[in-house]
Amino acid sequence: MDLHVMYAPIPDSTTPIKSEFGAPVSSNVTLTFYADAVPIPNASGYTWSRCINTTEGKQIANSSDVERSMVYKTLVENDKITIQSKGLVSKLTLHNITIIDYGEYKLTVQNGIGISWEQSYTIWREGRPSMPSEFAIVAGSATHFSVVVSWKGGSNGGSRQTFQVEYTIAEPNKEVFHVSVEDTEQENENATLTQLSSNTEYTVKMTSSNIHGTSGYTDEINFRTMQDTTRSEQDVYSHYEIADRVNMGRMISAENHGTAGTGNGNG
């Protein structure tokens, strides 16, 4: 007796799903889903839809953390949309995308067994990255020769971004120093500025760049390094050491003069 196990659709574990895409205007984008299901869904078991804003009736271009009422509109093939669903693979291709095509998409897969699977996708407009936010000096990080700055990276514009931190002494016509930091995609990024002068005021600002361009600069931040107390103590020690040597020299000189005077008197 043959035993056939049936189960609802799930993503194929052997093929990673790319769910976020960065694409420039006028390009083509293809969203792909690889399923694992028994029985295999037929073409009608795949439904592609687009997320729209119910209050404005417009396509969402960038999702935010603010809760909102959303609905999905089922997509059908036309001169801008191609849908290919066969076996365990389904593809949605958007041709010559425009600004209204950016946003959130969803694929619903069902084969008549159990609960259907929903897979979300996001298409971002590819371009210059957003300006970093919450740029600040990390509290208590300043020493006499270094300081730590932190920030949150914004949208990377669909491409890998690099952060640029620029700092200089807060005086006219001073050399500008640069520190480059690759995006780690963590919530908070940071960089350590080193080889600073002690007890000196600096200004620092930053920007972000990718292959499409550079974001705007953050506001400048002023900070002052700490006084190098270690060096001051050494200077004081050196001062007393020199003074001791001078006094010792005077004492030796006085003794020599005294000895010479006694010798002359006996002659």
Disulfide bonds with the S-S distance in Angstrom:
none
